[in-house]
């Protein structure tokens, strides 16, 4: 989770760990922080409603997806044509 307090960005321990892993894999500290924050934003959107997102598959192609983790929307979302 990301919070802004007195113009400073505060991240929790899981976001920090995720940023460290991404930084190590990409070799770029800024990329690790940015991607970890984007993951937090996506998780919040998935919890609060239906999110539209794209992701890069291992074979290099982009995949478009819609999803939610909100229980009250899940069954409605799954049954849409």
C-alpha positions as a Markdown table, in Angstrom:
| # | Residue | x | y | z |
|---|---|---|---|---|
| 1 | Unk | 0.0 | 0.0 | 0.0 |
| 2 | Unk | 1.2 | 3.5 | -0.8 |
| 3 | Unk | 0.5 | 6.6 | 1.3 |
| 4 | Unk | 1.6 | 10.2 | 1.0 |
| 5 | Unk | 2.4 | 11.9 | 4.2 |
| 6 | Unk | 3.9 | 15.4 | 4.3 |
| 7 | Unk | 4.8 | 15.1 | 0.6 |
| 8 | Unk | 6.7 | 11.9 | 1.2 |
| 9 | Unk | 5.7 | 8.5 | -0.3 |
| 10 | Unk | 5.3 | 5.8 | 2.3 |
| 11 | Unk | 5.2 | 2.1 | 1.2 |
| 12 | Unk | 4.5 | -0.9 | 3.2 |
| 13 | Unk | 6.8 | -3.9 | 3.8 |
| 14 | Unk | 5.3 | -6.2 | 1.1 |
| 15 | Unk | 5.6 | -3.4 | -1.5 |
| 16 | Unk | 9.1 | -2.8 | -0.4 |
| 17 | Unk | 10.0 | -6.5 | -0.8 |
| 18 | Unk | 8.3 | -6.6 | -4.2 |
| 19 | Unk | 10.3 | -3.5 | -5.3 |
| 20 | Unk | 13.5 | -5.1 | -4.2 |
| 21 | Unk | 12.8 | -8.3 | -6.2 |
| 22 | Unk | 11.9 | -6.3 | -9.3 |
| 23 | Unk | 15.0 | -4.1 | -8.9 |
| 24 | Unk | 17.3 | -7.1 | -8.6 |
| 25 | Unk | 15.7 | -8.7 | -11.7 |
| 26 | Unk | 15.7 | -5.6 | -13.9 |
| 27 | Unk | 18.9 | -4.0 | -12.5 |
| 28 | Unk | 17.1 | -0.7 | -12.0 |
| 29 | Unk | 16.0 | 0.6 | -8.6 |
| 30 | Unk | 13.5 | 3.1 | -10.1 |
| 31 | Unk | 11.9 | 0.4 | -12.2 |
| 32 | Unk | 11.4 | -1.8 | -9.1 |
| 33 | Unk | 9.7 | 1.0 | -7.2 |
| 34 | Unk | 7.5 | 2.1 | -10.1 |
| 35 | Unk | 6.4 | -1.5 | -11.0 |
| 36 | Unk | 5.7 | -2.3 | -7.3 |
| 37 | Unk | 3.5 | 0.8 | -7.0 |
| 38 | Unk | 1.6 | -0.1 | -10.2 |
| 39 | Unk | 0.9 | -3.6 | -8.8 |
| 40 | Unk | -0.5 | -2.0 | -5.6 |
| 41 | Unk | -2.7 | 0.3 | -7.7 |
| 42 | Unk | -4.0 | -2.7 | -9.8 |
| 43 | Unk | -4.7 | -4.7 | -6.6 |
| 44 | Unk | -6.7 | -1.8 | -5.2 |
| 45 | Unk | -8.7 | -1.5 | -8.4 |
| 46 | Unk | -9.4 | -5.3 | -8.5 |
| 47 | Unk | -10.6 | -5.2 | -4.9 |
| 48 | Unk | -12.9 | -2.2 | -5.5 |
| 49 | Unk | -14.4 | -3.1 | -8.8 |
| 50 | Unk | -13.7 | -4.4 | -12.3 |
| 51 | Unk | -10.3 | -3.5 | -13.6 |
| 52 | Unk | -9.1 | -3.4 | -17.3 |
| 53 | Unk | -5.4 | -4.2 | -17.7 |
| 54 | Unk | -2.8 | -5.5 | -20.2 |
| 55 | Unk | 0.1 | -7.7 | -19.4 |
| 56 | Unk | 3.1 | -9.0 | -21.3 |
| 57 | Unk | 3.1 | -12.8 | -21.7 |
| 58 | Unk | 6.3 | -14.9 | -21.6 |
| 59 | Unk | 6.1 | -15.3 | -25.4 |
| 60 | Unk | 6.3 | -11.5 | -25.8 |
| 61 | Unk | 2.6 | -10.9 | -26.8 |
| 62 | Unk | 0.3 | -8.6 | -25.0 |
| 63 | Unk | -2.9 | -9.9 | -23.3 |
| 64 | Unk | -5.9 | -7.8 | -22.6 |
| 65 | Unk | -7.9 | -8.7 | -19.5 |
| 66 | Unk | -10.7 | -7.6 | -17.3 |
| 67 | Unk | -10.9 | -8.9 | -13.7 |
| 68 | Unk | -12.0 | -8.3 | -10.2 |
| 69 | Unk | -11.4 | -9.8 | -6.7 |
| 70 | Unk | -14.5 | -8.2 | -5.3 |
| 71 | Unk | -16.8 | -11.0 | -4.2 |
| 72 | Unk | -20.0 | -9.0 | -4.8 |
| 73 | Unk | -19.0 | -8.4 | -8.4 |
| 74 | Unk | -17.4 | -11.7 | -9.2 |
| 75 | Unk | -20.5 | -13.7 | -10.0 |
| 76 | Unk | -22.1 | -10.9 | -12.0 |
| 77 | Unk | -18.8 | -10.5 | -14.0 |
| 78 | Unk | -18.4 | -14.2 | -14.7 |
| 79 | Unk | -21.9 | -14.6 | -16.1 |
| 80 | Unk | -21.7 | -11.7 | -18.5 |
| 81 | Unk | -21.8 | -12.8 | -22.2 |
